[in-house]
Amino acid sequence: MAIKITDECINCGACEPECPNNAIYEGGVEWAITDGTSVKGAYTMMDGTTTDADTRHAPKAVDIYYITPDKCTECQGFHEEPQCAAVCPVDCCVPDEMYRETVDELLAKKEKLHL
C-alpha cells in the first residue's frame, strides 16, 4: 500500500528529498506524474482515469507535506523500507489503508514510472 503523511507532520521536509519517485510534495504545491519520473504523454492513474503526465493536479494537502499515491511505491525496487518513514522524526509517514497494493503491484508501478 502507499504511504501517507498524517496530521502530526511538523513540516521539517526531511522526507521529500528521500523519495525516489518524487511522490512527496510540500503542502499546497501542485503535483504531476512527470515530476522526477521518465513518464511522458498519457498515464493511467490508480483509479483508472487517464491524465497527461505533465498535467498539474491539485495538492492533496495544504498545511502539511503529502504523498500522492499514484507515484508512491513504498520504495520497492529502490530500498528495503520506505525512506520517508525511515527519516521522519515524528513517525508520521505510515501505510495508507486506502491504497492496498502487493509488492508485485508496487514494482510494476515503479517500472511504469521509470521506463
Residue pairs with C-beta under 8 A, 6 or more apart in sequence:
1 74
1 95
1 96
1 97
1 98
1 99
1 100
1 101
2 67
2 69
2 72
2 74
2 95
2 96
2 98
2 99
2 101
3 67
3 72
3 74
3 82
3 84
3 85
3 93
3 94
3 95
3 96
4 66
4 67
4 69
4 93
4 94
4 95
4 96
4 98
5 15
5 24
5 61
5 64
5 65
5 66
5 67
5 84
5 92
5 93
6 92
6 93
6 94
7 64
7 92
8 90
8 91
8 92
9 64
9 65
9 90
9 92
10 89
10 90
10 92
11 26
11 27
11 64
11 65
12 89
13 26
13 65
14 87
14 88
14 89
15 24
15 65
15 83
15 84
15 87
15 88
15 93
16 24
16 25
16 26
16 65
18 24
18 83
18 84
18 86
18 87
19 36
19 67
19 72
19 75
19 83
19 84
20 73
20 75
20 78
20 79
20 83
21 36
21 37
21 71
21 72
21 73
21 110
21 113
21 114
22 35
22 36
22 37
22 71
23 67
23 68
23 69
23 70
23 71
23 72
23 73
24 65
24 66
24 67
24 84
25 31
25 59
25 60
25 65
25 66
25 67
25 68
26 65
27 59
27 61
27 62
27 63
27 64
27 65
27 66
28 59
28 61
28 62
28 63
29 59
30 56
30 57
30 58
30 59
31 56
31 57
31 59
31 60
31 68
31 71
32 53
32 54
32 55
32 56
32 57
33 39
33 43
33 51
33 53
33 54
33 55
33 70
33 71
33 113
34 40
34 53
34 54
37 53
37 71
37 113
37 114
38 113
38 114
38 115
39 53
39 112
39 113
39 115
40 53
40 54
41 52
41 53
42 50
42 51
42 52
42 53
43 50
43 51
43 52
43 53
43 112
44 50
45 51
45 70
46 69
46 70
46 99
51 57
57 68
59 66
60 66
60 67
60 68
67 84
67 93
67 96
69 96
69 98
69 99
71 113
72 96
72 99
73 106
73 107
73 109
73 110
73 113
74 82
74 106
75 81
75 82
75 83
76 103
76 106
76 107
76 110
77 106
77 107
77 110
77 111
78 110
79 86
82 93
84 93
85 91
85 93
85 94
101 109
